[in-house]
Amino acid sequence: MMHHVAPLLGLLGLIGLAGFAVLKHPVDKARPGGWMRHGGLLGLFGLAGFWIPGAGAAGAFGALGLWDHQDPRLALWGKLGLVGIVGLPFIALAML
């Protein structure tokens, strides 16, 4: 079953592209959650999706750069960055 849904799960990594919104609309430095916003760098794990089916979903971590944004719409995209957890089992299985 995992082999059937893996290509579709990789598309979840596209959520991470929302993290680029932080370039135009930066998060206020006084807002809490800076450690979580640095988690946006984990979006680079999504590059493993080129070689490992399903691992591209880890690219959704890139949206964590919007975590606790002052704009509620962008903050929602930051929360969707947690979807990247779906790609981690595929990366772990490939390492075995």
C-alpha positions in Angstrom: 0.0 0.0 0.0 2.8 2.4 0.8 4.2 2.1 -2.7 0.9 3.2 -4.2 0.5 6.4 -2.1 4.2 7.3 -1.9 4.2 9.5 -5.1 1.1 11.3 -4.0 2.6 11.9 -0.5 5.6 13.5 -2.1 3.4 16.2 -3.5 2.7 17.3 0.1 6.2 18.8 0.0 4.9 21.6 -2.2 3.4 23.1 1.1 7.0 24.0 1.9 7.1 26.6 -1.0 4.9 28.8 1.2 7.9 29.3 3.3 9.3 31.7 0.7 6.6 34.2 1.7 8.8 35.0 4.7 11.1 36.8 2.3 8.5 39.3 1.4 6.6 39.4 4.7 9.1 38.6 7.5 8.0 37.4 10.9 8.3 40.0 13.6 11.5 39.2 15.7 9.6 39.9 18.9 7.1 37.0 18.3 7.8 33.7 20.1 8.6 30.6 18.2 11.9 31.5 16.7 13.3 28.0 17.3 10.4 26.6 15.4 10.9 29.0 12.5 14.5 27.7 12.1 12.9 24.3 11.5 12.1 25.6 8.0 15.6 24.5 7.1 14.4 21.0 7.5 12.5 21.5 4.3 15.7 20.6 2.5 15.0 17.0 3.5 12.3 17.2 0.8 15.1 17.0 -1.8 15.4 13.3 -0.9 12.1 12.9 -2.8 14.1 12.9 -6.1 15.6 9.6 -5.1 13.2 8.2 -2.4 9.5 8.0 -3.3 7.4 9.7 -0.6 10.3 11.4 1.0 9.4 14.6 -0.8 6.7 15.2 1.8 9.4 16.2 4.2 9.8 19.3 2.0 6.7 20.7 3.8 8.9 21.5 6.7 10.0 24.6 4.7 6.7 26.2 5.6 7.8 26.3 9.3 9.6 29.5 8.5 6.1 31.1 8.8 5.5 29.7 12.3 3.6 32.2 14.5 3.5 34.8 11.8 1.6 38.0 12.6 -0.7 37.5 9.6 -3.1 34.6 10.5 -3.3 33.3 6.9 0.5 32.9 6.7 0.6 31.5 10.3 -1.8 28.8 9.0 0.7 27.8 6.3 3.4 27.6 9.0 1.3 25.1 10.9 0.8 23.1 7.8 4.6 22.7 7.7 4.2 19.9 10.3 2.8 17.7 7.5 6.5 17.1 6.7 6.5 14.4 9.4 4.8 12.2 6.8 8.0 12.0 4.7 10.3 11.0 7.6 9.4 7.3 7.6 10.3 7.0 4.0 13.7 8.6 4.6 14.2 6.3 7.6 13.3 3.1 5.6 15.7 4.1 2.8 18.5 4.4 5.4 18.1 0.8 6.5 
